Amino acid sequence: MKLTKIFALTVSCALCAGVLVGCGGTTNSNSGSAADNSTPSSSTSTAVDVKAAADSILAANPISNQLALDDNTIKLDISLPADSFTAYAGALSNDQSDAGRVIVVQYADGQEKAVTDALETYRQNQVSFFGNYPEFADAQGHLENDYALVSGNGIAVLTVASNECTDVSAMINAAEAAVK
């Protein structure tokens, strides 16, 4: 009986140690600038600094409580196939009632339409999502009216005014300047 208790205690300690090891990881600090998830590629003819483009748009469209773009957002939420882009940068608002977004995607050769179509579909899906909640009417309004979707010079940009954005025209101008 005593041996069984010792064995059970040993197994429990091993399982706890395994759980603690599995909980380790890295922290992601968003200090007001867009995450840069660049991957070197020679397939895009024009080298564009996606992080600089995202940062310039974020200056015109300040997003509170930023959540950096990551692979899950790009591949699962926006549904961009891995071979359609070479780099991305930007941020989303992590506030539930704020639709603010700055998404800059460097598209692969021949993939401009696929990327812009995916960004438009994503925006429309967000309009539908926010439309399910009457308390998020302002966010839905931003997604429907206060946004820019532009492409050129090797990148596609989707930016949606955040609740902090005071000049939608400046945000749109920053997006247009990024693709020139």
N, C-alpha and C positions, 0 to 999 in steps of 0.2 A: 504494500500500500504506500509506504514511504517512497519507494523507488518510482511509483507511478506519479506521485506529486512532484518529485524532482524532475522527472521527464517532462511533465506538463509545464512546469515553470520554465524549463530550458527552451522548450518549443515556443512558449509565449514570448520570452525575451528575444528569441531569434526573429519572430514575426514582427515585434515592435521595432527592432533594429532595421528590418527591411522596410517597414513603413516610413521610418524617419529618413532613411537614405533616399527613398522614392520621392519624398517631399522637397528635397533640395532642388535648387534651380538658380536662375539668374533673375535679377530684378531689372525692370525696364523703367528708366526714368525719362519722362517727357518734360524737358525744360523749355518748352515753348518753341521748339523747332521741329520740322518735319523729320520723320524717320527716313533714312536713306537705305534702300534695299537694292543697291545697284549690283548688277552682275556684269562682269566684263563681257563684251560681245563685239565681234567684228561684223555682225550681220546688219547693223543699222548704219546707214551711210553718214548720218550726221550725229556727231557726238554732242549730246545735250546733258547738262548738269541738272538732273531731275530734282535733286535736293534744293539747289539754288532757285529753280523755278517754283517749287512748292513753297519755299520760304518767302519769296517775293509775293506770292498770292496770299499767304498767311498774314503778311503785313497789312494787306488791305481787307482781309477777312479774318480777324482774330477769332480763334476758336477757344472757348474756355474748356477746361478739363479735357485736354487733348488725349486722344488715344491714337497712337501711331499706327499707320497701316502695317499690316503683317501679311504673311503668306495666306493665312486662313481667310482674311477679308478679300484679298485679291482673287484667290482661286475659288473659294466657296461662296462668298456673298456676291461678288461681282461676276463670278463665273468666267474669268479669263483663263483660257487654256495656256499652259506653261510655254508653249512655243509661239504664242502671239505677242509676247513682250520680252524685253531684255532688262528692264529696271523699272522701279516705281518709288515714289516718295509721297508723303502727305500725312494728313491727320483727319480724324473724325472727332466730333464732339462726343464725349462720354457722358454727357448729360441727357437724360432720357427725353426731355422735351425740346432738345436742340438738334436740328437737322444739319448743322454746319459740317461741311466737308470740303477738303481740298485733296484731290486725287490727281496725281501727275503720273502718267504711264508712258514710258519709252517703248514704242511698239516695234516689233521686228519687221524686217522688210516685207512689204506686201500685206501687212496686217492692220493698217490704219482703220479700215472700215470695220473689221471684226472687233477691234478694241473700242472704237467709238460706239458701235452698236451695243456692245456689252455694257458700256458705261450708261448709255441711255436706258437700256432695259433695267439696270440696277436703280437708276433714278426713278423710273416709273414704279418699280417694286416698292421703293421707299415711300413714294406718294401713297400707294395703296396701304402700306403698313401704317403710316401715321394717320391715314384716313379712318382707321378702325377706332381711334381714340379721340373723342371730342376735345379732350383737354390738351391735345397736341395740334390744334388747328393752326397755330402760328407756324409750327415746324412744317406742316403740310403745305401751307401757303408759300413758304420759302422754297420748298422743293418744286412747286408748280410754277412760281413766278420769278424768284430771285436766284437765278443760277446761270451758269455759263457752261456750255459743252463745246469746246473748240479743239481743233487739231491742226498740226502742221509742224514742219521742222523736226520731224521724228518723234513728236510727243502728242499725246492727247490729254486734255485737262477737263476734269469735271469739278466745278466748285459750286457749292450751295451756301448761300448766306447763313451765317450763324446768328444767334440772338445778339451777339456782340457787334455784328457788322453794322456800321452806321452809314456807310456809303456804298450801296450796291453797284453803282456805276464804276467806282474805283476798283471794286472787286472784279467786275467784268473786264475793265481795261487791263488789269494786272494779268488776268488769264489770257487775254488776247495778245498781250506783249510777250508772254512766255512762249508762245508758239511761233513767233516771228523770227 
